[in-house]
Amino acid sequence: MLKRFYKSLIIIAIIATMGGYEAYACFVQGQEPIWNTYSKKKLDLEIDYAGYYNKDVDGNPNAGHWRQKDLTHQKFFNFDDVKPGDWGEGTISLHLKNQDAWGCAIIRPTENDDISSVEPELLEDDAENNSNAWDGELAQNLNFTVWADVCKKNHVKPGDNIYQPNCDQLLTSGTGPLQTLILPLADSENTNVFSGNIGPLTQNKDYYLGVSWTVLDSVGNIIQTDSYKADIEFYAKQSDKNKSFRCADITVGDTDKCVPRSTRACYSGNSTTKDIGSCRSGLETCTRDGRWGKCKGEVLPVEEICDDYVDNDCDGIVNNDCVHPSCRGKDDCDDKNPKTHDACVNKKCAHEKYHWF
């Protein structure tokens, strides 16, 4: 039996927060960062990245690469055709400026979706549920590892993109996270993963995190067309005025804070209908308490309206599910049934059955 694997998706996007009362920045998949400075002395965090896909580390990254900067539209592990046995690695370099700070990394999954179902996949899996963004299997069939890249011995050095067991500091390993995962990098009750001692991250020093993933060789057609997405947030808080800060005290809600009166695009419908037909994204505005408000102005799928030449249910087909929709030509009337003769007569569709003599 022919097995085909295609269009499994991994996107790990970034949220970056630089904290305390000094400054706050937010980046959520595909949106510009929003800055709000509360004092003259700003805690700052810049990031650079080098990624590899199905390739050993050789100094020439082929899966995302940018130099030290404030984040804009960067994404980690942005692949739209992942197959069994595929693998990738990326090193995230953190550059803390102006103040010592406590630090946490937060991985927040946003989707593990079975976007559609094709025939080979249906032999192993149920049909997709369009209202459920968590009915996929890609995350469960990933090996996912995060480590502090600190090893320094012989010819090995920190930030080399290679995990060295018993030398680099392992932070987490397992399948792709399906729940928010908070990783203390340095806080008041956990050892600083980079120094091995209790204490904050030091300003004007570079730190390296390695992240790797592998799709299991043994996985079958069950991951076809599945999509896995997650946000990564870096949370930093000034240490000298927050002696007892703990990453464990961050609630899931804290990871979605925003700058009051800032805005971002939103869409509460199924992602497969977004920007299809009449469906459009809306806009949500950050409230005074730093939380995202209701999504306003979005256009969601509705029952098909005949004769308006608009794809109202946002499935990519105009005037489908209409008994006698209006038409301008034969192509508007194609019902995909080989046993009928499709015609457009007086601007109305007709589907006459073939008669065999």
ROVOPA-896304 format. One record per residue (C-alpha): residue number from 1; residue in one letter; x, y, z negated. Coordinates in nm, 2 decimals. Example, Ala and Ser with C-alpha at 12.3 -4.5 7.8 and 13.67 -1.06 7.14 Angstrom:
<1,A,<1.23,-0.45,-0.78>>
<2,S,<1.37,-0.11,-0.71>>
***
This chain:
<1,M,<0.00,0.00,0.00>>
<2,L,<0.13,0.34,0.09>>
<3,K,<0.19,0.57,-0.21>>
<4,R,<0.21,0.94,-0.16>>
<5,F,<0.30,1.19,-0.43>>
<6,Y,<0.25,1.56,-0.37>>
<7,K,<0.17,1.89,-0.52>>
<8,S,<0.23,1.84,-0.89>>
<9,L,<0.32,2.17,-1.03>>
<10,I,<0.54,2.29,-1.32>>
<11,I,<0.54,2.66,-1.40>>
<12,I,<0.69,2.78,-1.72>>
<13,A,<0.65,3.16,-1.73>>
<14,I,<0.78,3.40,-1.99>>
<15,I,<0.64,3.62,-2.26>>
<16,A,<0.91,3.82,-2.43>>
<17,T,<0.85,4.00,-2.76>>
<18,M,<1.11,4.21,-2.94>>
<19,G,<0.97,4.28,-3.28>>
<20,G,<0.95,4.44,-3.62>>
<21,Y,<0.81,4.78,-3.61>>
<22,E,<1.07,4.90,-3.37>>
<23,A,<0.95,4.78,-3.03>>
<24,Y,<0.72,4.54,-2.87>>
<25,A,<0.72,4.40,-2.51>>
<26,C,<0.48,4.15,-2.35>>
<27,F,<0.50,3.96,-2.02>>
<28,V,<0.23,3.71,-1.92>>
<29,Q,<0.24,3.51,-1.59>>
<30,G,<0.29,3.75,-1.30>>
<31,Q,<0.24,4.08,-1.48>>
<32,E,<0.46,4.38,-1.56>>
<33,P,<0.61,4.42,-1.91>>
<34,I,<0.44,4.68,-2.13>>
<35,W,<0.66,4.88,-2.37>>
<36,N,<0.57,5.08,-2.68>>
<37,T,<0.85,5.22,-2.89>>
<38,Y,<0.77,5.31,-3.24>>
<39,S,<1.11,5.46,-3.36>>
<40,K,<1.42,5.59,-3.21>>
<41,K,<1.62,5.28,-3.30>>
<42,K,<1.49,5.00,-3.07>>
<43,L,<1.54,4.63,-3.12>>
<44,D,<1.61,4.50,-2.77>>
<45,L,<1.64,4.16,-2.61>>
<46,E,<1.76,4.10,-2.26>>
<47,I,<1.76,3.76,-2.08>>
<48,D,<1.94,3.60,-1.80>>
<49,Y,<1.88,3.26,-1.65>>
<50,A,<2.03,2.99,-1.43>>
<51,G,<1.83,2.69,-1.31>>
<52,Y,<1.89,2.36,-1.13>>
<53,Y,<1.65,2.13,-0.95>>
<54,N,<1.74,1.77,-0.86>>
<55,K,<2.11,1.89,-0.86>>
<56,D,<2.40,1.86,-1.10>>
<57,V,<2.53,2.18,-1.26>>
<58,D,<2.80,2.32,-1.03>>
<59,G,<2.78,2.69,-1.09>>
<60,N,<2.55,2.74,-0.79>>
<61,P,<2.19,2.74,-0.94>>
<62,N,<1.92,2.65,-0.69>>
<63,A,<1.61,2.69,-0.90>>
<64,G,<1.58,3.04,-1.03>>
<65,H,<1.87,3.27,-1.12>>
<66,W,<1.88,3.63,-1.25>>
<67,R,<2.14,3.84,-1.43>>
<68,Q,<2.09,4.00,-1.77>>
<69,K,<1.78,4.22,-1.77>>
<70,D,<1.44,4.31,-1.92>>
<71,L,<1.19,4.07,-1.78>>
<72,T,<0.95,4.16,-1.49>>
<73,H,<0.81,3.88,-1.27>>
<74,Q,<1.05,3.59,-1.35>>
<75,K,<0.93,3.23,-1.39>>
<76,F,<1.12,2.92,-1.50>>
<77,F,<1.07,2.59,-1.33>>
<78,N,<0.83,2.72,-1.06>>
<79,F,<0.78,2.41,-0.84>>
<80,D,<0.48,2.32,-0.64>>
<81,D,<0.57,1.97,-0.51>>
<82,V,<0.70,1.76,-0.80>>
<83,K,<0.75,1.39,-0.75>>
<84,P,<0.83,1.09,-0.97>>
<85,G,<1.20,1.10,-1.06>>
<86,D,<1.24,1.47,-1.00>>
<87,W,<1.43,1.66,-1.27>>
<88,G,<1.55,2.01,-1.35>>
<89,E,<1.76,2.21,-1.61>>
<90,G,<1.78,2.57,-1.69>>
<91,T,<1.99,2.78,-1.94>>
<92,I,<1.83,3.08,-2.09>>
<93,S,<2.08,3.34,-2.22>>
<94,L,<1.96,3.57,-2.50>>
<95,H,<2.13,3.91,-2.55>>
<96,L,<2.03,4.09,-2.87>>
<97,K,<2.10,4.46,-2.89>>
<98,N,<2.11,4.73,-3.16>>
<99,Q,<2.00,4.53,-3.47>>
<100,D,<2.05,4.19,-3.63>>
<101,A,<1.72,3.99,-3.62>>
<102,W,<1.54,3.68,-3.70>>
<103,G,<1.44,3.48,-3.39>>
<104,C,<1.18,3.22,-3.29>>
<105,A,<1.10,3.05,-2.95>>
<106,I,<0.74,2.97,-2.89>>
<107,I,<0.62,2.74,-2.62>>
<108,R,<0.25,2.78,-2.55>>
<109,P,<0.09,2.55,-2.29>>
<110,T,<-0.18,2.72,-2.09>>
<111,E,<-0.29,2.45,-1.84>>
<112,N,<-0.25,2.07,-1.78>>
<113,D,<-0.51,2.05,-1.50>>
<114,D,<-0.62,1.79,-1.26>>
<115,I,<-0.69,2.04,-0.98>>
<116,S,<-0.83,1.80,-0.73>>
<117,S,<-0.86,1.43,-0.67>>
<118,V,<-0.74,1.25,-0.36>>
<119,E,<-0.80,0.89,-0.27>>
<120,P,<-0.48,0.73,-0.40>>
<121,E,<-0.51,0.91,-0.73>>
<122,L,<-0.87,0.80,-0.78>>
<123,L,<-0.74,0.44,-0.79>>
<124,E,<-0.57,0.53,-1.12>>
<125,D,<-0.76,0.83,-1.25>>
<126,D,<-1.11,0.98,-1.29>>
<127,A,<-1.22,1.26,-1.05>>
<128,E,<-1.12,1.61,-1.16>>
<129,N,<-1.34,1.81,-1.39>>
<130,N,<-1.36,2.16,-1.25>>
<131,S,<-1.46,2.31,-1.59>>
<132,N,<-1.17,2.15,-1.78>>
<133,A,<-0.81,2.29,-1.75>>
<134,W,<-0.67,2.00,-1.96>>
<135,D,<-0.78,1.69,-1.77>>
<136,G,<-0.44,1.64,-1.60>>
<137,E,<-0.16,1.39,-1.67>>
<138,L,<0.15,1.57,-1.56>>
<139,A,<0.26,1.69,-1.91>>
<140,Q,<0.22,1.34,-2.05>>
<141,N,<0.46,1.21,-1.78>>
<142,L,<0.74,1.46,-1.84>>
<143,N,<1.05,1.42,-2.05>>
<144,F,<1.10,1.76,-2.20>>
<145,T,<1.41,1.87,-2.40>>
<146,V,<1.52,2.20,-2.56>>
<147,W,<1.85,2.26,-2.72>>
<148,A,<2.08,2.53,-2.85>>
<149,D,<2.37,2.52,-2.62>>
<150,V,<2.65,2.57,-2.87>>
<151,C,<2.90,2.29,-2.80>>
<152,K,<3.26,2.41,-2.78>>
<153,K,<3.53,2.14,-2.75>>
<154,N,<3.79,2.04,-2.49>>
<155,H,<3.66,2.18,-2.16>>
<156,V,<3.30,2.22,-2.28>>
<157,K,<3.17,2.57,-2.37>>
<158,P,<2.84,2.72,-2.48>>
<159,G,<2.61,2.80,-2.19>>
<160,D,<2.74,2.54,-1.96>>
<161,N,<2.39,2.40,-1.87>>
<162,I,<2.48,2.05,-1.99>>
<163,Y,<2.34,1.89,-2.30>>
<164,Q,<2.61,1.73,-2.51>>
<165,P,<2.47,1.49,-2.77>>
<166,N,<2.61,1.52,-3.12>>
<167,C,<2.76,1.86,-3.03>>
<168,D,<2.48,2.08,-2.89>>
<169,Q,<2.19,2.14,-3.14>>
<170,L,<1.87,1.95,-3.03>>
<171,L,<1.56,2.16,-3.10>>
<172,T,<1.28,1.94,-2.95>>
<173,S,<1.25,1.64,-2.72>>
<174,G,<0.94,1.44,-2.59>>
<175,T,<0.67,1.48,-2.34>>
<176,G,<0.55,1.82,-2.22>>
<177,P,<0.39,2.01,-2.51>>
<178,L,<0.01,2.02,-2.51>>
<179,Q,<-0.01,2.23,-2.83>>
<180,T,<0.17,2.55,-2.92>>
<181,L,<0.52,2.47,-3.04>>
<182,I,<0.71,2.72,-3.26>>
<183,L,<1.09,2.66,-3.27>>
<184,P,<1.29,2.86,-3.54>>
<185,L,<1.61,2.99,-3.40>>
<186,A,<1.70,3.18,-3.71>>
<187,D,<1.48,3.26,-4.01>>
<188,S,<1.50,3.28,-4.39>>
<189,E,<1.43,2.91,-4.45>>
<190,N,<1.60,2.74,-4.16>>
<191,T,<1.96,2.70,-4.05>>
<192,N,<2.05,2.93,-3.77>>
<193,V,<2.06,2.69,-3.47>>
<194,F,<2.35,2.87,-3.31>>
<195,S,<2.58,2.92,-3.62>>
<196,G,<2.48,2.63,-3.84>>
<197,N,<2.44,2.87,-4.14>>
<198,I,<2.14,3.04,-4.29>>
<199,G,<2.13,3.39,-4.15>>
<200,P,<1.99,3.61,-3.87>>
<201,L,<2.10,3.64,-3.51>>
<202,T,<2.38,3.89,-3.47>>
<203,Q,<2.34,4.20,-3.26>>
<204,N,<2.55,4.24,-2.94>>
<205,K,<2.62,3.86,-2.93>>
<206,D,<2.51,3.61,-2.66>>
<207,Y,<2.31,3.30,-2.74>>
<208,Y,<2.22,3.01,-2.51>>
<209,L,<1.92,2.78,-2.49>>
<210,G,<1.91,2.48,-2.26>>
<211,V,<1.58,2.34,-2.13>>
<212,S,<1.55,2.02,-1.92>>
<213,W,<1.26,1.82,-1.78>>
<214,T,<1.23,1.49,-1.59>>
<215,V,<0.92,1.34,-1.43>>
<216,L,<0.91,0.97,-1.52>>
<217,D,<1.01,0.73,-1.23>>
<218,S,<0.74,0.49,-1.34>>
<219,V,<0.45,0.73,-1.30>>
<220,G,<0.22,0.65,-1.02>>
<221,N,<-0.04,0.84,-0.82>>
<222,I,<-0.21,0.96,-1.13>>
<223,I,<-0.02,1.30,-1.13>>
<224,Q,<-0.12,1.39,-0.77>>
<225,T,<-0.23,1.75,-0.75>>
<226,D,<-0.19,1.80,-1.12>>
<227,S,<-0.06,2.13,-1.26>>
<228,Y,<0.12,2.20,-1.59>>
<229,K,<0.18,2.56,-1.70>>
<230,A,<0.32,2.70,-2.02>>
<231,D,<0.43,3.04,-2.15>>
<232,I,<0.76,3.08,-2.35>>
<233,E,<0.77,3.36,-2.60>>
<234,F,<1.08,3.49,-2.78>>
<235,Y,<0.99,3.66,-3.11>>
<236,A,<1.25,3.87,-3.28>>
<237,K,<1.21,4.07,-3.60>>
<238,Q,<1.45,4.30,-3.77>>
<239,S,<1.62,4.11,-4.05>>
<240,D,<1.75,4.37,-4.29>>
<241,K,<1.39,4.49,-4.38>>
<242,N,<1.23,4.15,-4.35>>
<243,K,<1.44,3.92,-4.58>>
<244,S,<1.18,3.65,-4.62>>
<245,F,<1.06,3.62,-4.26>>
<246,R,<0.97,3.27,-4.14>>
<247,C,<0.88,3.15,-3.79>>
<248,A,<0.63,2.92,-3.95>>
<249,D,<0.43,3.22,-4.06>>
<250,I,<0.36,3.32,-3.70>>
<251,T,<0.00,3.22,-3.62>>
<252,V,<-0.10,3.11,-3.27>>
<253,G,<-0.30,3.43,-3.24>>
<254,D,<0.01,3.64,-3.30>>
<255,T,<0.16,3.51,-2.98>>
<256,D,<-0.11,3.69,-2.78>>
<257,K,<-0.07,4.04,-2.93>>
<258,C,<-0.06,4.33,-2.69>>
<259,V,<-0.01,4.70,-2.68>>
<260,P,<-0.33,4.90,-2.75>>
<261,R,<-0.50,5.04,-2.43>>
<262,S,<-0.27,4.83,-2.20>>
<263,T,<-0.45,4.62,-1.94>>
<264,R,<-0.40,4.29,-1.75>>
<265,A,<-0.58,4.08,-1.49>>
<266,C,<-0.82,3.81,-1.62>>
<267,Y,<-1.04,3.53,-1.48>>
<268,S,<-1.26,3.30,-1.69>>
<269,G,<-1.37,3.08,-1.40>>
<270,N,<-1.20,2.76,-1.27>>
<271,S,<-0.86,2.86,-1.13>>
<272,T,<-0.94,2.69,-0.80>>
<273,T,<-1.21,2.94,-0.72>>
<274,K,<-1.01,3.25,-0.81>>
<275,D,<-0.98,3.49,-0.50>>
<276,I,<-1.18,3.25,-0.29>>
<277,G,<-1.49,3.38,-0.12>>
<278,S,<-1.66,3.65,-0.33>>
<279,C,<-1.48,3.55,-0.65>>
<280,R,<-1.24,3.81,-0.79>>
<281,S,<-1.03,3.87,-1.10>>
<282,G,<-1.14,4.12,-1.36>>
<283,L,<-0.95,4.34,-1.61>>
<284,E,<-0.92,4.31,-1.99>>
<285,T,<-0.80,4.59,-2.21>>
<286,C,<-0.60,4.56,-2.53>>
<287,T,<-0.80,4.67,-2.84>>
<288,R,<-0.68,4.90,-3.12>>
<289,D,<-0.58,4.59,-3.33>>
<290,G,<-0.35,4.45,-3.06>>
<291,R,<-0.59,4.18,-2.92>>
<292,W,<-0.71,4.13,-2.57>>
<293,G,<-1.07,4.23,-2.52>>
<294,K,<-1.34,4.09,-2.29>>
<295,C,<-1.28,4.03,-1.92>>
<296,K,<-1.47,4.29,-1.73>>
<297,G,<-1.54,4.33,-1.36>>
<298,E,<-1.47,3.96,-1.27>>
<299,V,<-1.68,3.79,-1.01>>
<300,L,<-1.75,3.43,-1.08>>
<301,P,<-1.91,3.15,-0.86>>
<302,V,<-2.29,3.16,-0.82>>
<303,E,<-2.53,2.94,-0.62>>
<304,E,<-2.49,2.99,-0.25>>
<305,I,<-2.70,3.27,-0.10>>
<306,C,<-2.82,3.19,0.25>>
<307,D,<-2.80,3.43,0.54>>
<308,D,<-2.54,3.67,0.38>>
<309,Y,<-2.23,3.52,0.54>>
<310,V,<-2.06,3.52,0.21>>
<311,D,<-1.90,3.22,0.02>>
<312,N,<-2.09,3.28,-0.30>>
<313,D,<-2.00,2.96,-0.48>>
<314,C,<-1.63,3.01,-0.39>>
<315,D,<-1.56,2.67,-0.25>>
<316,G,<-1.41,2.79,0.08>>
<317,I,<-1.72,2.73,0.29>>
<318,V,<-1.98,2.99,0.39>>
<319,N,<-2.35,2.91,0.36>>
<320,N,<-2.30,2.55,0.27>>
<321,D,<-2.58,2.37,0.08>>
<322,C,<-2.83,2.58,0.28>>
<323,V,<-3.11,2.39,0.46>>
<324,H,<-3.13,2.62,0.76>>
<325,P,<-2.85,2.89,0.71>>
<326,S,<-2.82,3.17,0.95>>
<327,C,<-2.55,3.13,1.22>>
<328,R,<-2.37,3.30,1.49>>
<329,G,<-2.23,3.00,1.67>>
<330,K,<-2.21,2.62,1.66>>
<331,D,<-1.90,2.63,1.44>>
<332,D,<-2.11,2.79,1.16>>
<333,C,<-2.34,2.49,1.16>>
<334,D,<-2.09,2.20,1.15>>
<335,D,<-2.24,1.97,0.88>>
<336,K,<-1.95,1.72,0.91>>
<337,N,<-2.19,1.45,1.00>>
<338,P,<-2.09,1.26,1.32>>
<339,K,<-2.45,1.13,1.36>>
<340,T,<-2.60,1.47,1.41>>
<341,H,<-2.59,1.72,1.70>>
<342,D,<-2.51,2.06,1.55>>
<343,A,<-2.65,2.37,1.72>>
<344,C,<-2.72,2.74,1.66>>
<345,V,<-3.07,2.82,1.79>>
<346,N,<-3.21,3.17,1.75>>
<347,K,<-2.95,3.24,1.48>>
<348,K,<-3.06,2.93,1.28>>
<349,C,<-2.88,2.60,1.24>>
<350,A,<-3.02,2.28,1.37>>
<351,H,<-2.89,1.93,1.30>>
<352,E,<-3.06,1.69,1.54>>
<353,K,<-2.99,1.32,1.50>>
<354,Y,<-2.84,1.15,1.80>>
<355,H,<-3.08,0.90,1.97>>
<356,W,<-2.92,0.60,2.12>>
<357,F,<-3.10,0.43,2.42>>
***
